[in-house]
Amino acid sequence: MSGSGSTVPGVRRIAGIVLAVLLIGGVVAAVVAGRHGEDKGTATKTVRGVIGSEKADFFADPDVVKALAAKGYTVKVESSGSWAMDGLDLKGYDFAFPGSQAPADQLAAKYHAQEPLPRPFYSPLVVVAHRSAADVLAANGLAVLDGQHRGTLKTGAYLDAVRADRTWQQLKGATAHGELTGTLYITSTDPETSNSGALYLADASYVANGGKVVASTADVGRTAPLLRKLVSVQGAQQSSSDSVFRDFVSGAGNPLVLMYESQIASLLIQQHTANDLVVLYPDTTVNSDHTVVPLDANGRALGELLGTDPALRKLAVRHGFRPQGDAAEFVSAAVGVSGYLNQNLTGVRQAPVPTSQVLHEMTRRARG
Amino acid sequence: MRRRRSARALLAAAAATAATAALLSGCTSDDHKKDDPTAPKPGTLRVLASSELSDMTAVFDRVRKDTGITIRPTYMGTLDAVDLLARGKADGAYDALWLSSDDYLRLRPDAAKKVVSETPVMSSPVAIGVRPATVKALGWKPEQVTWGQIEQAVQDGRLTYGMTDPARSNSGFSTLISVASALSGAQSALTDADVAKATPRLKEFFKGQKLTSGSSGWLATAYKRRGTVDALLNYESVLKGVPGLTVIRPGDGVVTADYPLSSLASTSAGTREDVRRVTEDLRTDAVQKLITDTTHRRPVVASVPPAAGLDTGRRRELPFPGSRSVADGLLSSYENELRRPSRTVYVLDTSGSMAGERLTALKTALTGLTGDFRDREEVTLMPFGSTVKSVRTHVVDPKDPKAGLAAIRQDTDGLTADGGTAIYTSLEKAYDHLGGGKDTFTSIVLMTDGENTAGVDAGDFDGFYRSLTGIRRDTPVFPILFGDSSRTELQHIADLTGGRLFDAQQGSLDGAFEEIRGYQ
């Protein structure tokens, strides 16, 4: 690490403070010892960031910590809803790392971060379903399954069902499954604070707007009633994509849940099985472009590193993300779980995301 | 809504709860000062927590071993905790929030903005635990029971149950939402219209509620003691801990608690880092296994299966209401309209030793309660010295609630201190006053600042109580330890009658009166 010589007196001074703290309260010792262990060998820069919760496992992975340390970084992260980052005091942080471009652009403007912003990896939105729910959707023309664990959600047909307040009971084959009752809907996160929830509305609005991105006040007005419905049926919504994922894993919650492909892919890549789970790719989906907002030079350097370092790209794949620019890395890692994942996103169309201003207005009206 | 309380009372209630916890763990008053839960301490997270988490001691110990971080919980009902957060009173007083669920929190933007991140740690659905004999008599197949069947059994007079107070306990609140969603026939998140439509059915359903409680722990104790209640509604995890219950998750839907450990915006980055480390530890396979094995909650990692005995069949998840007006409206109608009303006699020591500050504290506490009494509630004030001084009964009439409340305030204001302390004679009078037969939650609150000096003695009261039958015998006394009263004497009264002792020596008098509300 450059300039490490000049930091030595600083380190000594910090060590002195640490000793003083140890004399006052012994409990700090464990934390300091842990950090010392990580830092062994190279002197490192500590970089602090606020991240979307879906990347918390990535940054906590000991191999990621090691790979970052090898490049001279100790990264300390804290999770926050992507849209809630705007409300945090980011003083003292080196970067923010929301789950898509719109909140990133907003933060970049606020903190005068220089474009282009590093976008090291991305992940499409998918709907995970329990087997029983996926079968019923397929039997009623709302989904097409291509295998035991993978399929396509017919976004247009689904939105029609929502417009008609369709319940599970009205669908063929649902009576065989006691849990499939009540209004048919997909659970998402709160669009006002969380990225995946906002992207869900972006996706639905694109389809509802006849395959055109919502841009004008008229577009917003036209799509508002449907978006309002998508949100209000859900009642209180979770504020992070990690929470809805955990609920689904623990067997609680709605049988249809919107999440990032990365969340389910990382589970599969690490465990190779997910029981009776089916991954449905909406035929029109939205990508979350995980975008780094550098708040200083260290933040920018870290953002660049995540996208360029082969070891870190590989680790990103382990956590289910698709590194920018090269599909092969993801495909080769996901080979063991291809029964669940649509590796090349065949038959999946990308909807562009409205500007952050339009998206805000959309979510505001959807939440009512 | 009338049941909002002052922030001061909330804090008092919290302090009282903390004091009770300290007493239960056998601390002396010196320890207690050192253990002040409001004082920050490095390596310790002061966690504002749902009382259901009091079964997590083994897990907290494990976390301390793994991370060096001590979790110091202060238990509080969800609504009170959210209120505290919204008013900014949790800023600087707590390092993290750990409720059974953040669903209600999300309905209060002023409280929700205080939370930075939330991480679900485990889950437990609302369920009904039924005596096996009742299950058999009803001909139920546990895996197929629906809320509709439960409702039918209640209507037929074949099923009675106990549940915790939704205003004070998260489990009670989640139960209320589950029942209301299921019985309203709502196909998606409840609306005001759904609640209005369901009101007559809900009223019928809550006629079957024979036990109420401010905490899950006391509910289980009272259930065992009573012996005549058929079932309990609570979280699956709580019910699994009560021996001899068949635990049923109704097929037509449940609300599930997911216990998010949440970090707070008012805390330092270092504190939030500690919260993150604790969260990370809680989600390791080893700790997830410990959680499910010791608390009967379900893991949130796919690699750890739920503990043996936790049925993995799926249930519909009932959406939690998406607006505060629906949630608060449901709660308000439960308290003021749906539940059976309560009848309470307040047996109040106004002996000579109460003169001065003590009497002032009593008046303040009672006056504070008038903001909390529910419609249809019957309140009797029975001040005593060497004998019972007066018996004044007031009913909060839904048509004119203010009149009854004003009368209670007026009587409170007129209390004077003189005479000796006739505890047992006064208690016997209270039982006589209540009589039997009315379909209510009936209880007695005893507040005294000294030992018995007049009238009959403890032995006489024991004999009196043991000769009671039926509903009268089911009436518990909730004694409040205050001033120079005797813990032994009051604990005995609580044990004898199936009540619970509340401590206003460590905590405050308002706090104790407030906490007892959950049991009335």
HADDOCK unambig.tbl for C-alpha pairs under 7 A between the chains (distance, minus, plus):
assign (segid A and resid 25 and name CA) (segid B and resid 42 and name CA) 6.74 0.50 0.50
assign (segid A and resid 27 and name CA) (segid B and resid 42 and name CA) 6.68 0.50 0.50
assign (segid A and resid 27 and name CA) (segid B and resid 43 and name CA) 5.30 0.50 0.50
assign (segid A and resid 27 and name CA) (segid B and resid 68 and name CA) 6.66 0.50 0.50
assign (segid A and resid 28 and name CA) (segid B and resid 43 and name CA) 6.47 0.50 0.50
assign (segid A and resid 30 and name CA) (segid B and resid 68 and name CA) 6.55 0.50 0.50
assign (segid A and resid 79 and name CA) (segid B and resid 117 and name CA) 5.79 0.50 0.50
assign (segid A and resid 80 and name CA) (segid B and resid 116 and name CA) 5.73 0.50 0.50
assign (segid A and resid 80 and name CA) (segid B and resid 117 and name CA) 5.25 0.50 0.50
assign (segid A and resid 178 and name CA) (segid B and resid 251 and name CA) 6.37 0.50 0.50
assign (segid A and resid 179 and name CA) (segid B and resid 251 and name CA) 6.73 0.50 0.50
assign (segid A and resid 179 and name CA) (segid B and resid 252 and name CA) 6.73 0.50 0.50
assign (segid A and resid 179 and name CA) (segid B and resid 314 and name CA) 5.97 0.50 0.50
assign (segid A and resid 179 and name CA) (segid B and resid 315 and name CA) 4.64 0.50 0.50
assign (segid A and resid 179 and name CA) (segid B and resid 316 and name CA) 4.32 0.50 0.50
assign (segid A and resid 180 and name CA) (segid B and resid 316 and name CA) 6.45 0.50 0.50
assign (segid A and resid 181 and name CA) (segid B and resid 316 and name CA) 6.85 0.50 0.50
assign (segid A and resid 182 and name CA) (segid B and resid 187 and name CA) 4.26 0.50 0.50
assign (segid A and resid 182 and name CA) (segid B and resid 188 and name CA) 6.20 0.50 0.50
assign (segid A and resid 183 and name CA) (segid B and resid 187 and name CA) 5.11 0.50 0.50
assign (segid A and resid 183 and name CA) (segid B and resid 188 and name CA) 5.56 0.50 0.50
assign (segid A and resid 232 and name CA) (segid B and resid 322 and name CA) 6.85 0.50 0.50
assign (segid A and resid 233 and name CA) (segid B and resid 188 and name CA) 5.11 0.50 0.50
assign (segid A and resid 233 and name CA) (segid B and resid 189 and name CA) 5.30 0.50 0.50
assign (segid A and resid 234 and name CA) (segid B and resid 188 and name CA) 6.81 0.50 0.50
assign (segid A and resid 234 and name CA) (segid B and resid 189 and name CA) 5.89 0.50 0.50
assign (segid A and resid 234 and name CA) (segid B and resid 319 and name CA) 5.98 0.50 0.50
assign (segid A and resid 235 and name CA) (segid B and resid 189 and name CA) 4.74 0.50 0.50
assign (segid A and resid 235 and name CA) (segid B and resid 319 and name CA) 5.47 0.50 0.50
assign (segid A and resid 235 and name CA) (segid B and resid 320 and name CA) 5.28 0.50 0.50
assign (segid A and resid 235 and name CA) (segid B and resid 321 and name CA) 4.63 0.50 0.50
assign (segid A and resid 235 and name CA) (segid B and resid 322 and name CA) 3.66 0.50 0.50
assign (segid A and resid 236 and name CA) (segid B and resid 103 and name CA) 5.93 0.50 0.50
assign (segid A and resid 236 and name CA) (segid B and resid 106 and name CA) 6.75 0.50 0.50
assign (segid A and resid 236 and name CA) (segid B and resid 320 and name CA) 5.41 0.50 0.50
assign (segid A and resid 236 and name CA) (segid B and resid 321 and name CA) 5.64 0.50 0.50
assign (segid A and resid 236 and name CA) (segid B and resid 322 and name CA) 4.11 0.50 0.50
assign (segid A and resid 243 and name CA) (segid B and resid 119 and name CA) 6.23 0.50 0.50
assign (segid A and resid 243 and name CA) (segid B and resid 120 and name CA) 5.92 0.50 0.50
assign (segid A and resid 246 and name CA) (segid B and resid 120 and name CA) 6.71 0.50 0.50
assign (segid A and resid 246 and name CA) (segid B and resid 300 and name CA) 5.29 0.50 0.50
assign (segid A and resid 247 and name CA) (segid B and resid 300 and name CA) 6.80 0.50 0.50
assign (segid A and resid 249 and name CA) (segid B and resid 300 and name CA) 5.96 0.50 0.50
assign (segid A and resid 249 and name CA) (segid B and resid 301 and name CA) 6.49 0.50 0.50
assign (segid A and resid 249 and name CA) (segid B and resid 302 and name CA) 5.85 0.50 0.50
assign (segid A and resid 250 and name CA) (segid B and resid 123 and name CA) 6.92 0.50 0.50
assign (segid A and resid 250 and name CA) (segid B and resid 298 and name CA) 6.42 0.50 0.50
assign (segid A and resid 250 and name CA) (segid B and resid 299 and name CA) 5.93 0.50 0.50
assign (segid A and resid 250 and name CA) (segid B and resid 300 and name CA) 4.69 0.50 0.50
assign (segid A and resid 250 and name CA) (segid B and resid 301 and name CA) 6.90 0.50 0.50
assign (segid A and resid 251 and name CA) (segid B and resid 314 and name CA) 6.88 0.50 0.50
assign (segid A and resid 252 and name CA) (segid B and resid 256 and name CA) 6.49 0.50 0.50
assign (segid A and resid 252 and name CA) (segid B and resid 317 and name CA) 6.59 0.50 0.50
assign (segid A and resid 253 and name CA) (segid B and resid 317 and name CA) 4.79 0.50 0.50
assign (segid A and resid 254 and name CA) (segid B and resid 316 and name CA) 6.70 0.50 0.50
assign (segid A and resid 254 and name CA) (segid B and resid 317 and name CA) 5.64 0.50 0.50
